[in-house]
Amino acid sequence: MKSTLTKVLAALLLCFGVGARADNIVTIGTASGAPGDEVTLSIAMQNNDNIAALQLLIPLDEELSFVEGSAALTDRCGSHSVTAGVKDGELSLMVYSLGMNAITGTEGDVATFRLKLGNQPKSITLAASKLILTDTDGNSVTGTVQNGLVSIRCAKAEYSSMTIDFGRVPIRSTYQGTLTVRNVGNEPLEVTGLQFVNYVTKFSSSTQFPLTVAAGSSQNINITYAPEERGTVSETVKVLCNSISKLNNITLKAEPFAVNELHVQPAAGVADETITVSLTMNNMDAISGFQLEFNLPDALEYVPNSFQLSGRKQDHAIVATVNDGLLRIICYSPNDKPFTGEDGELATMQFVLRGRNSVTLKTSKCLLTATINDQVTNVCSADYGATITIKSPRIYASSTLAMGATPVTEDAVKALTVRNQGSAPLVISRVVFDKEEFHVQQQLPLTIAAGGSTTLTVVYPSTEEGDYETTMQIYCNDPEQRVWNVKVTGNRFAPNYLSFSAADIYQDDPLAVEVSLSNYDAINGIQFDVEYPAAYFEPTDELTTTARAAGLSVSQRIVSEGVARYFFYSLTDAIIEPGDGKVLTMKFAPKGEAPVGNYQLKVTNIKLGTPDMVDKYAGNDVTCTFKVKKLLIGDINYDGLITIADVTALVNIILGKDDSEPYVYNHKTADINGDKSITIADVTALVNIILGKRL
């Protein structure tokens, strides 16, 4: 019988073991160089297994090309071969041994190869699409890959515009133009100066050279124009720099003349709504037509057919087109009639606002035409842009939502705070999850005032145990963040718990501890350790199971001073069905009289085994507290007082109604007169005590 019990206990403990796994890591190296360079990259491996062969597939960026025949092995691969080649944009590198010999050592480089760099500044991640590792027995083994990085280092200039048009400007004045040069490369851009071709005396720059533009930064270059006579001016200025791009010629244009100005008036509105922008003109000449071009910022979407002339028109006709972000408007008079007046609104046009940032709307080309000396001439001297103010919502919320651990018997619920950090109402139109069953409690759509916040309560009702993860997508009217993604994580567990309770006792009374089980799963094995006050109590063999634990046996053993271990087990595949209730009463015998005071039992190492050998205990260590009270003669019902209720209890003892539910009384306190027997005389003595009469 002892041998069988030992085997059963060992099988029970097996369900609490853990396994181990080998780890093999392949690392792709890093390298950097200038455009056109060839760089060498390594393939390193840290391995716990005996690896005989590896194959790695690495997608190559269009700026990288493999150098044929460049693959080579290191000293770790003395008896191996290597092949490498590119197919469908992927570099395939294979290290192998026909004799299935192991790659020597456990870490270090195993192979190298070379790549030729392209002409664009770029940092390119080398991420393997596949890794195959084979051990010396020909078996496939697991492994992970750490990405490599290749950087193409050079400066590259990008200009705000390839043309600076000063437009029609009054002569004998000085005008400033700005060319923004941005370094979209990853090395410093050195601008050493400007080279003007034709109008050296009319164009100049006050910018101090040389000018260094850090990678990712931009600098403005000043262009000064000082016209002295009317005419049409076209100049080419070459930006002298070390940019990898050779497109560094900027066209400068101007048409000095009398003052005829076009003004874009400021406007404001809310993102996704339509606004009207007014154009005004103050003119000295009799303007009969115009051509306007706007390089529209992404924030402005032109409304078709919205361009309308004001009351200054006569027989004028208009044509407005949009192509690749360029709004072009042409206006003319079939009879060469001028616009009336010399100042005021010329036209209006409408835009749908996109984005959240204010922008400047200004013509990139402005022609105001008048008939001068029988010639149709562009007489625009200047045109002015204006700020279009965009009010917009701005969504913000945490990008993660940890729902924590939730029992499968209840829904997992967690609130996510969503804030509107913008200047217009934020509307949440819908919330979508990439896994079924997730939903939010709130009714949608939901509007959040500017500067306000609200909560979205995520609910996951699934009863599937284990970790879970999903992506929550919040759709809204934030013009730059239409969808806000939130990674939702959590855990669902089966609520299987043990609880322990003990009633207060009198000195030298035995201690009874009731063990209750609340289980979601069927349980066929229980283990726990009880740390008890060994100076005053010791475990007994009196272990009483309830009907819930029918078919299971229970045993105990002392594992150390003051620690007893208890086992539930079954030799017949019996289980404790899911439910709640008491499963065991265990008793501790007193060692003499324990001092009056508070005591505790600490229960640790709790395990609840299922028939499939899995520990499903969901709680923590448990503390069971109880009190040792001083024996009070006459307190027969254990309530700590001497009252008429104790007289009733004493009569029940005399009548034989004792030691069974609901009559459980303390016989030690029932011998009131101390004659070693419990009789009607003790009733009289107890009544006298209650009445305050001495015995």
Salt bridges, closest charged atoms under 4 A:
GLU38 OE1 - ARG114 NE 3.20
ASP61 OD1 - LYS122 NZ 2.97
GLU187 OE2 - ARG153 NE 2.87
GLU229 OE2 - LYS202 NZ 3.89
GLU255 OE1 - ARG168 NH2 2.56
GLU261 OE1 - HIS263 NE2 3.30
ASP272 OD1 - ARG354 NH1 3.14
ASP272 OD1 - ARG482 NH2 2.86
GLU293 OE2 - ARG328 NE 2.80
GLU301 OE1 - ARG354 NE 3.01
ASP383 OD2 - LYS362 NZ 3.22
GLU465 OE1 - LYS616 NZ 2.96
GLU469 OE1 - LYS487 NZ 3.91
ASP478 OD2 - ARG356 NH2 2.46
GLU480 OE1 - ARG356 NH1 3.32
ASP508 OD1 - LYS668 NZ 2.53
ASP509 OD1 - LYS668 NZ 2.98
GLU514 OE2 - LYS582 NZ 3.26
ASP521 OD2 - LYS616 NZ 2.94
ASP529 OD1 - ARG565 NE 2.63
GLU542 OE2 - LYS587 NZ 3.16
ASP658 OD2 - HIS667 NE2 2.88
ASP659 OD1 - HIS667 NE2 3.95
